């Protein structure tokens, strides 16, 4: 696995810097953020070794992060249910050993800095929301993710992705990247529209943000209360885990 190191802006000693890691079903991405959540270095990326033991993922992350500037703390977005730094589910990473894996502790041990861990949709939303009313984030990538915020505060994480959606299959299965490739863009977009309608009925959100690598593949007009989010939010939201 190779990652290309790009030129970085100078790092000063007057601010705390956060190593922000975005673990995805297709890629492992990382950068270093200043206190404002701005990248001091362009992100680096390698393909996710899906199906590998979590220890191998940690080793890959250590190698990836060795190429980045110094940092004081770590923030991680993970594609599954996490609690107290421990992974509960990892449906798109393909290894049973993720259940109960102490990812935050393992990263602390290997990188020698304190780490905080949250669901990847939760992290992405922290970089996108306005902090007013009930805001919701969905992510369209390898799988499907959701998060909710009330007046800027993150609500307890709910794995809505794994609830039944249509034809006896979950949101994750019906809206993930494999389904998009299987049924084609037109049918996939119809499913996305139906999912949005169901989530609107469920939450009565004031604003919905759509992120993830497949957000750019939406081909229908969005109403004023729905916005697309740049995929970099999965990195930049990491600083909020330390606020």
N, C-alpha and C positions, 0 to 999 in steps of 0.2 A: 504494500500500500504506500502510495506516495502523495505528498501534499506539497504545494508550491508556496514558498514563503515570499511574501510581498513586502515592499518597503513600508516601514512604519513611521509614524510621527514620534518625535522625542517624548520619552516618558519622564515626568518630573517627580520629585519626592514630596510634593505638596498635596497630594491627593491619594486616596486609597484606590487601587486598581483591582478590578474584578475580572477574573478569568470566567468568561461566559461560554458554556458548552451546550450545544443543541444536539441531542441524540435523536436521530430519525431512523425510519425504516430503510432509507436508501443512503443516507450520508451522516457522518459525524462531522460537525462543524464547531469551530471555536474562534474566539477573538478575545481581546482584552479591552475593557471599558473603563472610562473615567467615571467620576462621581455623577456626571450628568447622563450617563448611559451612552455616551459617544464612543465609537470605536477609536482607539489609539493606533490600531493596526487593522488592515483589511483581514477578513476572516480567512482561515485555512480550512480545508475540507479533505476528507478521504471517504471512500465508500464504506458503508457499514458491513462488517462481516456477519451478515445475518445467519443464524444457526450456530454461532460460536458461543462457547461458555462465557458468562459475564466477565470472568478474569481476563479473557482475551480482549474483550471490549475495553476494559480498563487499561490494559497494556497499550492498545492502539491509541487511546486517548492521551496517555502519557507521552508517547512518541509524537503525536500531533502537537501537543502543547509545549513540548521542548523547543519548538520553532518560534514561539511567541515571546513577547517582552515579559519582564518580571511582573508579578501580580501579588496581591495581598490576601485574596480570598477567592472562593470558587462558587459559581452559581450554575446549576444544571437543570435543563429542561428535558424531561424523560417521557417517552410515548407510552404511558400506562398509568395505572394507579400507584401512587407513592404516598407514604406516610412516615413521618419521623425519620426521614433519610433512608427508609427501607422500601425497596420495590415490592409491590403486591402483585401486579400483573404486567406483562409485557407481550401483548398478543401478536405484535408484528416483528418480534426479534427472534422467534424460533428456537428458544431453548428453555426447558422446564426449570433450570437452575436460577432463573431470574426471580421466581416466587420466593420472597423472603431474603433476597440478596441485599446486604447493607452497602449500597452503592456510595452513599455520602462518606461513610467511614473508610471504604477502600480507596476513594479518591484522596481523602485527607492523608491516609497512610502513604500513598504513593507520591503525592505532590507536596506534602508537608505544609498544607495550608488548610484553614477551616472551609468546609463545604456545606452548602444548602441545596436541597433537591426539591423540585416541584414538577407537576405534570407539564408537558411542553405547551399545551394550549393555555394553561394558566399563565405561564411565563410570557408567551407571545401577547396575550391580552394586556398584561401589565404595561407593555410598551405602547399599546394602541388606544386604550380607553381614555375618555375625557374626564371620567370621575364624577359623572352626574347621572342620577337615576339608575335604572336597571339595565346594565349593558351585558351583552352576550358575545362570545367569540366562538366561531367554529373554524376548524382547520381541515383542509382538504389536501391530503398527501398520500403517503402509502396507506394510511388508514384515515379515520375520521375522529376528530377531537372536539371537545366543547369545554367552555368555562363560563362562569357567571360572576358578575361584580355588582355590588350595590353601593352607590355613592363612592366609588373608587376602592371599596374594600372587597377583596377576594372572598367569595362564598366557598363553603366546603365543596370539595370536588365531587362531582357526580359522573359516573361512567355511563353517560347517556348513549355513547357510541355502541354499547353492547346490549342495548334494548332492542326488541323487535321493531322493525321499520316497515317492511313490505314483503309479501310472499314468504313469510316465516323466517326472513333473514334480517340481520341487524343493520343499523346505520353503517357500521364499520365495513361490513361485507358489501353492502349495496353501493356505497359511495367511495370506497377505497380505489386506489390506482389500478388494481387488477380488474375491478369491475368496469372502470372507465375504458380500459383497453379492450375488454371483452365485448361490451355492448355498444361502444362507440360514443362519440361526443354528444350527439343529439339526445339519445336516451338517457345518458348520464346527467345531462343538464336538466332534463325533466325530473329526474330523481332529486337533484339538488333543490329545485324549486319546490317540490313537494315536501322535502325535509324542512326547508325554511318555513313553510306554511305551518307545519306541525309544531315546530319549535316556537313560532310566534304564538300559537294557541296555548302551548304549554306554559310559557314564561311571560307573555305580554311584554317583551323587551322594549326598552325605549330606543335602543340602537343595537344593531348587530354588525359585527366585524367579521370578515371572512379572510382567513389567511391560509398559509400552506402553499406548497409548490404548485398545486392544481387550481388555486384560486384564479390564476390568469386564464384558465380554460373556460371560465363561465362566459357564455355567449348571449345572455339575456340582460335586458336593462334592469338595473337595480333601483328600488325606490330610495327616497331621500334618507330613510332611516337605516340603510345598509351600506357599508363601505368595505372596500377591499383593503387589505393590510399588506404592506411589503414583507417579503419573507425574512428580511433582516430582523424583524421584530422578535423572532425566536431567539436571537442572540441578545439584542439590546434590552429586552425585558429582564435579563438576568440581574441587573444591578438592583432592581426593585426587591429582590429576595433579601437584600441586606438593608432595606429601609424600614 
